């Protein structure tokens, strides 16, 4: 999103108390793209790229389509009916234009995006045969620039370039292309937004050729009055492709997908490859069924770079006006997603082995020398990305600008990966041992992690959530197939953190504190403390396995003790009830933490978040299974609470939006806000659904308390 686009949005958003001006929202519409290009299709069919984090190429900043019928031009500015076609990433948008139906299909294949249009006439106009032309106004931003841009006209194609990035546009039918002059300084200062296209170039041919904006008139031909427009992003300086090759690929892409059937066939082949394991899963008695896993897996696939790393969500705030950006890989979000996918895969047979392997190896290659992981990196290559929590890299003394839970989350995943996927992966084993050292380096003498930044990245302290991730990481490492000396050290540290958690207990409220801050307990309820459930379950499994190894046998007294179980029951119930919000509106769910002020605008109360709602469901399911392993009477109560919360984030649930996406946040009136889709809650949903399906399939007395029912 460039400055002139942001300024136009500021002008359009004035007076709207549910829009933060200058953002590039994706709370409506749908995405296409399973590789290193991610294209958003707005409800009116307009296209924009969110591809930079995945490929380093920027592509389309904004666009506008129009249909000319018998000399009258109708711009497609109103929302159409939109859906995904079957289980693919093919987006169908249906427009009603002057008694005609224009159907638009969008599919991204690699760095090629294809938009097919076909025109049909309504019954009352079936005797008409209109003269129809498609108009496409497309503003590119190669290398994130709108100045020092050039256009090269290649007859049936146009090339827009800066230096390294070259963006191409062509069509399957006759096409005529002209440049468009960008908005002037005076127009940018006007109170009303500048609409494109702006008309003719007034003879200023040179300026039009030095513009990022192109206007194409494309013939709708054939019996169905159709065409396919193709855009291709290319790096001509990277040595991978020549101009001639890029032009050939763009032209071939349009020609080979000139019909709806051809595009649908390509979309089905793409989906078959992406979800091959899911489609091949059979009811063999060893796996459970999850309702509509493709809805979540498709979303997570959209956010995933070829390296296997994921962006947290599409970048909606590129000027960092209201946030610090979302189009990066956080090791917290990504490792949690990876862990939830691994747990769901082991229970439901999703066939995601390649995903697991890519995640593990991405973490090993992006690990710092001290065994920790940085704040955030670029998903396309693992290189350091801009951030505010790179304290382990900076030459600073006692810096608190470090999010230790990120390292712990990665360590938990790597340990589980070694134990359940590939015990012989030496690269992962070395990274895990180094991670153990990294965790020890930030563990205080009292058994709690030192003062760091929190999961919500808005305060520092000694957090219950961070301690929970350390407990889970140490317990997971102690179960991993590594040298006994490292396993023993990890188990010892797990016991240390387990005991130290008592210092965070708030007896009067029946909950664990948000943090210990300069010796004082911050007693607010915090949704991130839901992590205590999974952490204690991992610890419980560790102790039961150790008991069997020692020959003492497994019984209800092994593992998490009765007092701790009682506290966990009270804490999870108190936190869910205390953060649960059911405003007078179309939705309900769980807020982040008490008195959360972020992005509430004129709303008095904290907003509902999809990730905390899904996390609450997961925590309830985890506690339910932990309690069942101890023959605790409250187990079924938590299972029921988990199902109630899960229903809010299930496909078709209250918190789902266009494309079955889970936005990060919601206003009380149901308006979605912030990053959409957010990957984390989609993975939480899958893992929770798989956990609860296992509970239903197996009697409580027969359940193994481990999250992974397959044999190691």
C-alpha positions as CSV (number, residue, x, y, z in Angstrom):
1,X,0.0,0.0,0.0
2,X,1.5,3.3,-1.1
3,X,1.0,6.7,0.4
4,X,-1.6,7.9,-2.1
5,X,-3.6,4.8,-1.5
6,X,-3.4,5.3,2.2
7,X,-4.5,9.0,1.9
8,X,-7.4,8.0,-0.3
9,X,-8.5,5.5,2.5
10,X,-8.1,8.3,5.1
11,X,-10.5,10.4,3.1
12,X,-13.0,7.5,2.7
13,X,-12.8,6.5,6.3
14,X,-13.6,9.9,7.9
15,X,-16.4,9.5,10.4
16,X,-16.4,5.7,10.4
17,X,-15.8,4.6,14.0
18,X,-15.1,1.0,12.9
19,X,-12.2,1.8,10.5
20,X,-8.7,3.0,11.4
21,X,-7.8,5.4,8.5
22,X,-5.0,4.6,6.1
23,X,-5.1,0.8,6.5
24,X,-5.3,-1.9,3.8
25,X,-8.0,-4.2,5.1
26,X,-8.7,-7.8,4.3
27,X,-11.6,-8.3,6.7
28,X,-13.8,-8.9,3.6
29,X,-13.0,-10.7,0.4
30,X,-10.8,-13.8,-0.2
31,X,-7.2,-14.7,-0.9
32,X,-5.7,-16.9,-3.5
33,X,-2.1,-18.2,-3.6
34,X,-0.4,-21.3,-2.3
35,X,3.3,-20.4,-3.1
36,X,5.1,-17.1,-2.9
37,X,2.4,-14.8,-4.2
38,X,-0.7,-13.9,-2.2
39,X,-3.5,-12.0,-4.0
40,X,-6.5,-10.5,-2.3
41,X,-9.8,-10.4,-4.2
42,X,-12.1,-7.8,-2.7
43,X,-15.9,-8.4,-2.7
44,X,-16.1,-6.1,-5.8
45,X,-13.4,-8.1,-7.6
46,X,-10.6,-5.6,-7.2
47,X,-7.1,-7.2,-6.8
48,X,-4.2,-6.3,-4.6
49,X,-1.0,-8.2,-3.7
50,X,0.1,-9.1,-0.2
51,X,3.1,-11.0,-1.6
52,X,6.1,-9.1,-0.4
53,X,6.9,-11.2,2.8
54,X,6.6,-14.4,0.8
55,X,8.5,-13.5,-2.3
56,X,10.2,-10.1,-1.9
57,X,8.0,-8.8,-4.8
58,X,5.3,-6.3,-4.3
59,X,3.0,-6.5,-7.4
60,X,-0.4,-4.9,-7.5
61,X,-1.0,-2.0,-5.1
62,X,-4.7,-1.5,-6.1
63,X,-6.9,-2.1,-9.1
64,X,-10.4,-1.5,-10.5
65,X,-12.4,-3.4,-13.1
66,X,-15.2,-2.1,-15.3
67,X,-17.5,-3.5,-17.9
68,X,-18.4,-1.5,-21.0
69,X,-21.8,-2.5,-22.5
70,X,-22.9,-0.9,-25.8
71,X,-20.7,2.2,-25.2
72,X,-21.6,2.6,-21.5
73,X,-18.9,1.9,-18.9
74,X,-20.0,0.4,-15.6
75,X,-17.2,0.2,-12.9
76,X,-17.5,-2.8,-10.6
77,X,-17.5,-0.8,-7.3
78,X,-20.3,-2.7,-5.5
79,X,-19.7,-6.0,-3.7
80,X,-20.7,-9.1,-5.6
81,X,-21.5,-12.6,-4.4
82,X,-18.2,-14.3,-3.6
83,X,-17.2,-17.9,-2.7
84,X,-14.4,-20.4,-3.0
85,X,-15.1,-23.0,-5.6
86,X,-15.2,-26.4,-3.8
87,X,-12.1,-27.0,-1.7
88,X,-9.8,-25.0,-3.9
89,X,-8.3,-21.6,-3.7
90,X,-10.3,-20.5,-6.8
91,X,-12.3,-17.4,-5.9
92,X,-15.6,-16.8,-7.7
93,X,-17.2,-13.3,-7.7
94,X,-20.5,-12.7,-9.4
95,X,-21.4,-9.2,-10.5
96,X,-24.8,-8.0,-11.6
97,X,-24.3,-5.3,-14.3
98,X,-27.2,-3.6,-16.2
99,X,-29.3,-6.8,-16.6
100,X,-26.2,-9.0,-17.2
101,X,-24.2,-11.3,-15.0
102,X,-20.4,-11.0,-15.1
103,X,-18.7,-13.9,-13.4
104,X,-15.1,-13.5,-12.3
105,X,-12.7,-16.3,-11.3
106,X,-9.4,-15.6,-9.6
107,X,-6.6,-18.1,-9.1
108,X,-2.9,-17.6,-8.2
109,X,-0.4,-20.2,-9.5
110,X,3.1,-19.4,-8.3
111,X,3.8,-15.8,-9.2
112,X,1.1,-15.8,-11.9
113,X,-2.3,-14.6,-11.1
114,X,-5.2,-15.3,-13.5
115,X,-8.5,-13.5,-13.6
116,X,-11.2,-15.0,-15.9
117,X,-14.4,-13.1,-16.8
118,X,-17.4,-14.5,-18.6
119,X,-20.6,-12.5,-19.4
120,X,-24.1,-13.9,-19.5
121,X,-27.4,-12.2,-20.2
122,X,-30.3,-12.5,-17.9
123,X,-33.5,-14.1,-19.2
124,X,-35.4,-10.9,-19.8
125,X,-32.5,-9.7,-22.0
126,X,-31.9,-13.0,-23.8
127,X,-32.4,-11.4,-27.2
128,X,-29.6,-8.9,-26.6
129,X,-26.1,-9.5,-27.8
130,X,-24.2,-6.5,-26.3
131,X,-20.9,-5.2,-27.5
132,X,-18.8,-5.8,-24.4
133,X,-15.3,-4.8,-23.4
134,X,-13.5,-5.3,-20.1
135,X,-11.6,-2.4,-18.6
136,X,-8.8,-3.0,-16.1
137,X,-7.1,-0.2,-14.2
138,X,-4.1,-1.8,-12.4
139,X,-1.6,0.1,-10.2
140,X,1.6,-1.8,-9.6
141,X,4.2,-0.9,-7.1
142,X,7.4,-2.8,-8.1
143,X,9.9,-2.8,-5.2
144,X,7.3,-0.9,-3.2
145,X,7.7,2.2,-5.4
146,X,5.4,4.5,-7.3
147,X,8.1,6.9,-8.5
148,X,11.0,6.2,-10.9
149,X,8.8,3.6,-12.6
150,X,8.8,2.8,-16.3
151,X,6.3,1.0,-18.6
152,X,7.3,-1.0,-21.6
153,X,4.6,-1.8,-24.1
154,X,4.9,-5.2,-25.8
155,X,1.9,-5.0,-28.1
156,X,-0.4,-7.5,-26.3
157,X,1.3,-7.0,-22.9
158,X,2.7,-4.3,-20.7
159,X,5.7,-4.4,-18.3
160,X,5.9,-2.1,-15.3
161,X,9.3,-2.0,-13.7
162,X,11.6,-0.2,-11.3
163,X,14.9,-2.0,-11.1
164,X,14.8,-5.6,-10.0
165,X,11.1,-6.3,-10.0
166,X,9.2,-6.4,-13.3
167,X,5.4,-6.8,-13.3
168,X,3.6,-8.0,-16.5
169,X,0.0,-7.8,-17.6
170,X,-1.6,-9.5,-20.6
171,X,-4.8,-11.2,-21.7
172,X,-6.1,-14.2,-23.6
173,X,-8.0,-11.9,-26.1
174,X,-7.1,-8.7,-27.8
175,X,-5.9,-6.1,-25.4
176,X,-5.0,-2.4,-25.7
177,X,-2.9,-0.8,-23.0
178,X,-2.2,2.8,-22.1
179,X,-0.5,4.4,-19.1
180,X,-2.3,6.4,-16.4
181,X,-0.8,9.5,-14.8
182,X,-0.8,9.2,-11.0
183,X,-2.6,11.7,-8.8
184,X,-1.0,15.1,-8.6
185,X,0.1,16.8,-5.4
186,X,-2.9,19.1,-5.5
187,X,-5.2,16.1,-5.9
188,X,-3.6,14.4,-3.0
189,X,-4.4,17.4,-0.8
190,X,-8.0,17.6,-1.9
191,X,-10.7,16.5,0.6
192,X,-12.2,13.9,-1.7
193,X,-10.3,10.7,-2.7
194,X,-8.8,10.5,-6.2
195,X,-10.6,7.8,-8.2
196,X,-8.8,5.9,-11.0
197,X,-8.7,5.9,-13.9
198,X,-8.4,9.7,-14.1
199,X,-9.3,10.0,-17.8
200,X,-6.9,10.7,-20.7
201,X,-3.2,11.7,-20.3
202,X,-3.8,15.1,-21.9
203,X,-1.1,14.4,-24.3
204,X,1.5,13.9,-21.6
205,X,2.6,10.6,-23.1
206,X,6.0,10.7,-21.3
207,X,4.4,11.0,-17.8
208,X,2.1,8.1,-18.6
209,X,5.0,5.9,-19.6
210,X,6.7,6.8,-16.3
211,X,3.7,5.7,-14.1
212,X,3.0,2.6,-12.2
213,X,-0.7,2.7,-13.3
214,X,-1.8,1.0,-16.5
215,X,-5.3,1.0,-18.1
216,X,-6.2,-2.0,-20.3
217,X,-9.2,-2.5,-22.6
218,X,-9.7,-6.2,-23.2
219,X,-12.0,-7.8,-25.7
220,X,-14.7,-10.2,-24.4
221,X,-14.9,-12.7,-27.2
222,X,-16.4,-16.1,-28.0
223,X,-19.9,-17.5,-27.5
224,X,-19.7,-16.8,-23.7
225,X,-18.1,-13.4,-24.1
226,X,-15.1,-14.2,-22.0
227,X,-11.4,-13.5,-21.4
228,X,-8.6,-14.2,-19.0
229,X,-6.3,-11.4,-17.7
230,X,-2.9,-12.5,-16.4
231,X,-0.5,-10.7,-14.2
232,X,3.0,-12.0,-13.5
233,X,5.6,-10.8,-10.9
234,X,9.2,-11.5,-11.9
235,X,12.7,-10.7,-10.7
236,X,14.7,-10.2,-13.8
237,X,17.9,-9.4,-12.0
238,X,17.9,-12.5,-9.9
239,X,19.0,-14.7,-12.8
240,X,15.9,-16.9,-12.6
241,X,14.1,-15.5,-15.6
242,X,14.6,-13.2,-18.6
243,X,12.2,-10.7,-20.0
244,X,11.5,-12.9,-23.0
245,X,10.8,-15.9,-20.6
246,X,8.6,-13.8,-18.4
247,X,6.5,-12.5,-21.3
248,X,6.2,-16.0,-22.7
249,X,5.0,-17.3,-19.3
250,X,2.5,-14.5,-18.8
251,X,1.1,-15.0,-22.3
252,X,1.0,-18.8,-22.0
253,X,-0.7,-18.5,-18.6
254,X,-3.5,-16.4,-20.1
255,X,-3.9,-18.5,-23.2
256,X,-3.9,-21.9,-21.4
257,X,-6.5,-20.7,-18.9
258,X,-8.8,-18.9,-21.3
259,X,-11.8,-20.8,-20.1
260,X,-13.5,-21.4,-16.8
261,X,-13.0,-25.1,-17.1
262,X,-9.3,-24.7,-17.7
263,X,-9.0,-22.5,-14.6
264,X,-11.0,-24.9,-12.5
265,X,-8.9,-27.8,-13.6
266,X,-5.8,-25.9,-12.6
267,X,-7.3,-25.0,-9.2
268,X,-8.3,-28.6,-8.5
269,X,-4.8,-29.9,-9.4
270,X,-3.3,-27.2,-7.1
271,X,-5.5,-28.3,-4.2
272,X,-4.8,-32.0,-4.8
273,X,-1.1,-31.3,-4.4
274,X,-1.6,-29.0,-1.4
275,X,-4.0,-31.3,0.5
276,X,-3.0,-34.7,-0.9
277,X,-2.7,-36.2,2.6
278,X,-6.0,-34.9,3.8
279,X,-7.8,-36.3,0.8
280,X,-6.1,-39.6,1.1
281,X,-6.9,-40.1,4.8
282,X,-9.2,-43.1,5.5
283,X,-11.1,-44.2,8.5
284,X,-8.7,-46.9,9.5
285,X,-9.6,-46.9,13.2
286,X,-6.4,-45.0,14.1
287,X,-7.5,-41.5,13.2
288,X,-10.4,-39.3,14.0
289,X,-12.5,-37.0,11.9
290,X,-12.3,-33.2,12.0
291,X,-15.2,-31.2,10.6
292,X,-14.0,-29.4,7.4
293,X,-10.2,-29.4,7.9
294,X,-9.7,-27.9,4.5
295,X,-11.2,-24.5,5.6
296,X,-8.4,-24.1,8.1
297,X,-5.6,-25.8,6.1
298,X,-6.4,-23.6,3.1
299,X,-6.1,-20.5,5.2
300,X,-2.8,-21.7,6.7
301,X,-1.5,-22.6,3.3
302,X,-2.3,-19.1,2.0
303,X,-0.1,-17.6,4.7
304,X,2.8,-20.0,4.1
305,X,6.0,-19.3,2.2
306,X,7.8,-21.9,0.1
307,X,10.2,-22.3,3.1
308,X,7.4,-23.5,5.2
309,X,7.4,-20.4,7.4
310,X,4.2,-18.4,7.8
311,X,3.3,-14.7,8.1
312,X,1.1,-14.0,11.1
313,X,-1.5,-12.4,8.8
314,X,-1.8,-10.3,5.7
315,X,-0.2,-6.9,6.2
316,X,-3.1,-4.5,6.9
317,X,-1.1,-1.6,8.4
318,X,2.0,-1.2,6.2
319,X,2.7,2.3,7.6
320,X,2.7,1.0,11.2
321,X,0.2,3.6,12.1
322,X,-1.7,1.5,14.6
323,X,0.5,-1.6,15.0
324,X,4.1,-2.9,14.3
325,X,3.1,-4.8,11.2
326,X,1.9,-8.3,10.6
327,X,3.6,-9.6,7.5
328,X,6.5,-11.3,9.2
329,X,7.2,-14.7,10.8
330,X,7.0,-14.6,14.6
331,X,8.5,-17.8,16.1
332,X,5.8,-17.8,18.7
333,X,3.0,-17.8,16.3
334,X,4.7,-20.0,13.8
335,X,5.9,-22.7,16.2
336,X,2.6,-22.8,18.0
337,X,0.9,-23.3,14.6
338,X,3.4,-26.0,13.7
339,X,2.8,-27.7,17.0
340,X,-1.0,-27.6,16.8
341,X,-0.8,-28.9,13.2
342,X,1.5,-31.8,14.3
343,X,-0.9,-32.7,17.1
344,X,-3.9,-32.6,14.8
345,X,-2.1,-34.5,12.1
346,X,-1.2,-37.3,14.4
347,X,-4.8,-37.7,15.6
348,X,-6.6,-37.0,12.3
349,X,-4.2,-38.3,9.7
350,X,-3.9,-35.0,7.7
351,X,-0.8,-36.0,5.8
352,X,1.2,-32.9,6.7
353,X,4.6,-34.6,7.0
354,X,6.3,-32.2,4.6
355,X,4.9,-29.2,6.5
356,X,6.3,-30.5,9.8
357,X,9.7,-31.2,8.2
358,X,9.9,-27.8,6.6
359,X,9.0,-26.0,9.8
360,X,11.7,-27.9,11.8
361,X,14.4,-27.1,9.3
362,X,13.4,-23.5,9.0
363,X,13.8,-23.2,12.8
364,X,17.2,-24.8,12.7
365,X,18.5,-22.4,10.0
366,X,17.2,-19.3,11.7
367,X,18.4,-20.1,15.2
368,X,20.8,-17.6,16.8
369,X,24.3,-18.6,18.0
370,X,23.1,-18.6,21.7
371,X,20.4,-21.1,21.0
372,X,17.5,-18.6,21.0
373,X,15.4,-17.2,18.2
374,X,15.0,-13.5,17.2
375,X,11.8,-11.5,17.4
376,X,10.8,-11.9,13.8
377,X,12.2,-12.8,10.4
378,X,11.2,-12.7,6.7
379,X,9.4,-16.0,5.9
380,X,10.9,-16.2,2.4
381,X,14.5,-16.6,3.6
382,X,14.7,-16.5,7.4
383,X,16.7,-13.3,7.5
384,X,16.2,-10.8,10.3
385,X,13.2,-8.6,9.9
386,X,12.5,-5.2,11.5
387,X,11.3,-5.6,15.1
388,X,11.5,-4.2,18.7
389,X,12.5,-7.3,20.6
390,X,15.9,-8.2,19.2
391,X,17.6,-7.8,22.5
392,X,19.6,-11.0,22.2
393,X,21.2,-9.7,19.0
394,X,21.8,-6.1,20.2
395,X,25.0,-5.4,22.2
396,X,23.0,-4.2,25.2
397,X,23.4,-5.1,28.8
398,X,20.5,-6.8,30.6
399,X,18.1,-6.0,27.8
400,X,14.4,-6.9,28.4
401,X,13.7,-6.5,24.7
402,X,13.4,-10.3,24.2
403,X,10.4,-12.5,24.0
404,X,11.6,-15.7,25.6
405,X,8.3,-17.5,25.0
406,X,9.2,-17.6,21.3
407,X,12.3,-19.7,22.0
408,X,10.3,-21.9,24.3
409,X,7.6,-22.5,21.7
410,X,10.2,-23.5,19.1
411,X,11.9,-25.8,21.5
412,X,8.7,-27.5,22.3
413,X,8.0,-28.1,18.7
414,X,11.5,-29.4,17.8
415,X,11.4,-31.8,20.8
416,X,8.0,-33.2,19.7
417,X,9.1,-33.4,16.1
418,X,12.1,-35.4,17.1
419,X,10.0,-37.7,19.2
420,X,7.1,-38.3,16.8
421,X,8.4,-37.6,13.3
422,X,12.1,-38.1,12.8
423,X,14.2,-39.2,15.7
424,X,17.3,-39.4,13.4
425,X,17.3,-35.8,12.3
426,X,20.7,-34.7,13.6
427,X,20.2,-31.1,12.5
428,X,17.1,-30.8,14.7
429,X,18.8,-32.6,17.6
430,X,21.7,-30.1,17.6
431,X,19.3,-27.2,17.5
432,X,17.2,-28.6,20.4
433,X,20.3,-29.0,22.6
434,X,21.3,-25.4,21.8
435,X,17.8,-24.3,22.6
436,X,18.0,-25.9,26.0
437,X,21.1,-23.7,26.7
438,X,19.1,-20.7,25.4
439,X,16.3,-21.4,27.8
440,X,18.6,-21.9,30.7
441,X,20.3,-18.5,30.0
442,X,17.1,-16.6,30.7
443,X,15.8,-18.7,33.6
444,X,16.1,-16.8,36.9
445,X,17.5,-18.3,40.1
446,X,14.0,-18.5,41.5
447,X,12.8,-20.8,38.7
448,X,10.8,-18.2,36.7
449,X,12.0,-16.7,33.4
450,X,13.7,-13.4,33.8
451,X,12.0,-10.0,32.9
452,X,11.2,-10.1,29.2
453,X,8.4,-8.9,26.8
454,X,5.1,-10.7,26.9
455,X,3.1,-12.7,24.2
456,X,1.0,-9.6,23.5
457,X,4.1,-7.5,23.0
458,X,2.8,-4.6,25.0
459,X,4.5,-4.9,28.4
460,X,7.5,-6.3,30.2
461,X,7.7,-8.4,33.4
462,X,7.9,-12.0,34.5
463,X,4.9,-13.5,33.0
464,X,2.9,-16.6,33.8
465,X,2.6,-17.3,30.1
466,X,6.3,-17.2,29.6
467,X,6.8,-19.6,32.6
468,X,4.2,-21.9,31.1
469,X,6.0,-22.1,27.8
470,X,9.2,-22.8,29.7
471,X,7.6,-25.6,31.6
472,X,6.2,-27.2,28.4
473,X,9.5,-26.8,26.6
474,X,11.6,-28.4,29.3
475,X,9.1,-31.2,29.7
476,X,9.0,-31.8,25.9
477,X,12.9,-31.8,25.7
478,X,13.0,-34.3,28.6
479,X,10.9,-36.6,26.5
480,X,12.9,-36.1,23.3
481,X,15.3,-38.7,21.8
482,X,18.5,-36.8,22.8
483,X,21.4,-37.7,25.1
484,X,20.4,-38.7,28.7
485,X,22.4,-35.8,30.2
486,X,20.3,-33.3,28.3
487,X,17.0,-35.0,29.1
488,X,17.9,-35.2,32.8
489,X,18.8,-31.5,32.8
490,X,15.6,-30.6,31.1
491,X,13.5,-32.7,33.5
492,X,15.2,-31.0,36.5
493,X,14.5,-27.5,35.0
494,X,10.8,-28.6,34.4
495,X,10.5,-29.4,38.1
496,X,12.1,-26.1,39.0
497,X,9.6,-24.1,36.9
498,X,6.7,-26.2,38.1
499,X,7.5,-25.3,41.7
500,X,8.2,-21.7,41.0
501,X,4.7,-21.2,39.5
502,X,3.4,-21.1,43.1
503,X,4.9,-17.6,43.3
504,X,2.4,-16.4,40.7
505,X,-0.7,-17.7,42.4
506,X,-3.3,-15.1,43.4
507,X,-5.3,-16.9,46.1
508,X,-8.0,-14.2,46.5
509,X,-8.9,-14.4,42.8
510,X,-8.3,-18.1,42.3
511,X,-6.0,-17.5,39.3
512,X,-2.4,-17.2,38.3
513,X,-1.3,-13.6,37.8
514,X,-0.6,-11.9,34.5
515,X,2.9,-11.2,35.7
516,X,5.3,-10.4,38.5
517,X,6.3,-6.8,38.0
518,X,9.1,-5.5,40.2
519,X,8.1,-7.8,43.0
520,X,4.4,-7.1,42.8
521,X,1.8,-9.4,41.3
522,X,-0.3,-8.0,38.4
523,X,-3.5,-9.8,39.3
524,X,-5.3,-9.2,36.0
525,X,-6.7,-12.1,34.1
526,X,-4.7,-12.9,31.0
527,X,-5.8,-15.2,28.1
528,X,-2.2,-16.1,27.4
529,X,-2.2,-18.0,30.7
530,X,-4.3,-20.6,29.0
531,X,-0.9,-22.0,28.1
532,X,-0.7,-23.5,31.6
533,X,-3.1,-26.3,30.5
534,X,-0.9,-27.7,27.7
535,X,2.3,-27.1,29.8
536,X,1.0,-29.1,32.8
537,X,-0.3,-31.9,30.5
538,X,3.2,-32.2,28.9
539,X,4.7,-32.3,32.4
540,X,2.2,-34.9,33.5
541,X,3.0,-37.2,30.6
542,X,6.7,-36.8,31.3
543,X,6.3,-37.8,34.9
544,X,4.1,-40.8,34.1
545,X,6.6,-42.0,31.5
546,X,9.4,-41.6,34.0
547,X,7.4,-43.5,36.6
548,X,7.1,-46.4,34.2
549,X,10.7,-46.3,33.3
550,X,11.6,-46.3,37.0
551,X,9.4,-49.4,37.5
552,X,7.1,-47.7,40.0
553,X,4.1,-48.0,37.6
554,X,1.5,-45.5,36.6
555,X,-1.2,-44.3,39.0
556,X,-3.3,-41.3,39.6
557,X,-0.9,-39.8,42.1
558,X,2.0,-39.5,39.6
559,X,2.6,-36.2,37.7
560,X,0.7,-33.1,38.4
561,X,-0.2,-33.1,42.1
562,X,-3.7,-32.7,43.5
563,X,-3.2,-29.2,44.8
564,X,-1.9,-28.0,41.4
565,X,-4.8,-29.7,39.6
566,X,-7.2,-27.9,41.9
567,X,-5.5,-24.6,41.1
568,X,-5.6,-25.3,37.4
569,X,-9.3,-26.1,37.5
570,X,-10.0,-22.8,39.3
571,X,-7.7,-20.8,37.1
572,X,-9.0,-22.0,33.8
573,X,-12.6,-21.5,34.9
574,X,-11.9,-18.1,36.4
575,X,-10.1,-16.9,33.3
576,X,-12.7,-18.1,30.8
577,X,-15.5,-16.7,32.9
578,X,-13.7,-13.4,33.6
579,X,-12.6,-12.7,30.1
580,X,-15.8,-14.0,28.4
581,X,-17.8,-11.3,26.7
582,X,-21.4,-11.6,25.4
583,X,-22.2,-8.0,24.3
584,X,-25.6,-7.1,22.9
585,X,-24.7,-8.0,19.4
586,X,-24.1,-10.8,16.9
587,X,-21.2,-12.5,18.6
588,X,-19.5,-13.5,21.9
589,X,-16.0,-14.7,22.8
590,X,-13.0,-14.1,25.0
591,X,-11.0,-10.9,25.3
592,X,-7.2,-10.9,25.6
593,X,-6.7,-9.6,29.1
594,X,-8.5,-7.4,31.6
595,X,-8.6,-3.7,30.7
596,X,-7.1,-4.4,27.3
597,X,-7.2,-0.9,25.5
598,X,-5.9,-1.8,22.1
599,X,-7.9,-0.7,19.0
600,X,-11.1,-0.3,21.0
601,X,-11.8,3.1,19.4
602,X,-15.0,4.4,21.1
603,X,-15.9,1.0,22.5
604,X,-15.9,0.9,26.3
605,X,-14.8,-2.7,26.8
606,X,-12.0,-4.8,25.5
607,X,-12.6,-6.4,22.1
608,X,-13.2,-10.1,21.5
609,X,-10.2,-11.9,20.0
610,X,-10.4,-15.1,17.9
611,X,-7.1,-16.4,19.2
612,X,-8.0,-16.2,22.9
613,X,-11.4,-17.8,22.2
614,X,-9.8,-20.7,20.4
615,X,-7.1,-20.8,23.0
616,X,-9.7,-21.0,25.7
617,X,-11.3,-24.0,23.9
618,X,-7.9,-25.7,23.6
619,X,-7.1,-25.1,27.3
620,X,-10.4,-26.5,28.4
621,X,-9.9,-29.6,26.2
622,X,-6.3,-30.1,27.5
623,X,-7.4,-29.7,31.1
624,X,-10.3,-32.1,30.5
625,X,-7.8,-34.8,29.2
626,X,-5.4,-34.1,32.1
627,X,-8.2,-34.5,34.6
628,X,-9.4,-37.7,32.9
629,X,-5.9,-39.1,33.3
630,X,-6.2,-38.5,37.1
631,X,-9.8,-39.8,37.2
632,X,-11.0,-36.3,38.2
633,X,-14.7,-35.8,38.2
634,X,-14.4,-32.3,36.5
635,X,-13.0,-33.8,33.2
636,X,-16.4,-34.0,31.4
637,X,-17.3,-30.4,32.5
638,X,-14.2,-29.1,30.8
639,X,-14.8,-31.1,27.7
640,X,-18.3,-29.6,27.4
641,X,-16.9,-26.1,27.9
642,X,-14.3,-26.7,25.2
643,X,-17.0,-27.7,22.8
644,X,-19.0,-24.6,23.5
645,X,-16.0,-22.3,22.9
646,X,-14.9,-24.4,19.8
647,X,-18.3,-23.8,18.2
648,X,-17.6,-20.1,18.1
649,X,-14.5,-20.6,15.9
650,X,-15.6,-23.7,14.0
651,X,-16.5,-23.3,10.3
652,X,-19.8,-21.5,10.3
653,X,-19.2,-20.2,13.8
654,X,-19.9,-16.7,15.0
655,X,-16.3,-15.5,14.7
656,X,-15.9,-16.8,11.1
657,X,-16.0,-14.3,8.3
658,X,-15.6,-14.3,4.5
659,X,-13.8,-17.4,3.2
660,X,-14.3,-19.0,6.7
661,X,-11.4,-16.7,7.9
662,X,-10.8,-16.0,11.6
663,X,-10.0,-12.3,11.9
664,X,-7.8,-11.3,14.9
665,X,-10.3,-9.0,16.6
666,X,-14.0,-7.9,16.7
667,X,-15.9,-4.9,17.8
668,X,-19.0,-5.6,19.8
669,X,-21.3,-4.9,16.8
670,X,-19.6,-7.8,15.0
671,X,-17.3,-5.8,12.8
672,X,-14.1,-7.7,12.1
673,X,-10.8,-5.8,12.6
674,X,-7.1,-6.1,12.3
675,X,-5.2,-9.0,10.6
676,X,-7.5,-11.2,8.6
677,X,-7.0,-14.2,8.4
678,X,-4.9,-14.7,11.5
679,X,-3.1,-18.1,11.3
680,X,-2.8,-18.9,15.0
681,X,-6.5,-19.5,15.8
682,X,-7.0,-21.7,12.7
683,X,-4.3,-24.1,13.9
684,X,-5.7,-24.0,17.4
685,X,-9.1,-24.9,16.1
686,X,-7.8,-28.0,14.3
687,X,-5.8,-29.2,17.3
688,X,-8.8,-28.7,19.6
689,X,-11.2,-30.4,17.3
690,X,-8.9,-33.4,17.0
691,X,-8.5,-33.6,20.8
692,X,-12.2,-33.5,21.4
693,X,-12.8,-36.1,18.6
694,X,-10.4,-38.4,20.3
695,X,-12.2,-37.9,23.6
696,X,-15.4,-38.9,22.0
697,X,-13.8,-41.9,20.3
698,X,-12.0,-43.4,23.3
699,X,-13.4,-44.1,26.8
700,X,-11.9,-41.7,29.3
701,X,-10.4,-44.6,31.2
702,X,-8.5,-45.8,28.1
703,X,-7.2,-42.4,27.0
704,X,-3.5,-41.9,27.0
705,X,-2.9,-38.4,28.4
706,X,-0.3,-37.7,25.7
707,X,-1.4,-35.4,23.0
708,X,0.0,-37.7,20.3
709,X,-1.8,-41.1,20.4
710,X,0.6,-42.6,17.8
711,X,3.5,-44.7,18.9
712,X,6.9,-42.9,19.2
